[in-house]
Amino acid sequence: MGIDIARWRALMSLYDDGYLSVSEISEHSAQKLNTTTKVVQRMVKDGLVTTRVRSTDRRVTEVNLSEKGENLRREAFKEAQAIYNLVFDGQSEKDVETLNAELSRLHERLKKL
């Protein structure tokens, strides 16, 4: 689909929250702010997102999915869901929860590096 992991993370971060600042996208997507800034700039150029200045703090740039970005996000999510279903077929909900909890613990440790 032509989406690298950085774009995937940004697309999925914007799914539930509408407008987010670049810093918020960085936090949601577990990416460095510098990386997220560059990703957002590329996504603007590709017509996947729009930006605006936050009305309460003009130093903050907010990002929102464009129609093109929302369509791509929807299609990418469908593809990811199909892969998830194949990978976790036959796994109990408890097993998936245990795996997610362990991955979350590892992620927290990695953030401290």
Order of alpha helices (4+ residues) and beta strands (2+ residues): alpha-beta-alpha-alpha-beta-beta-alpha-alpha
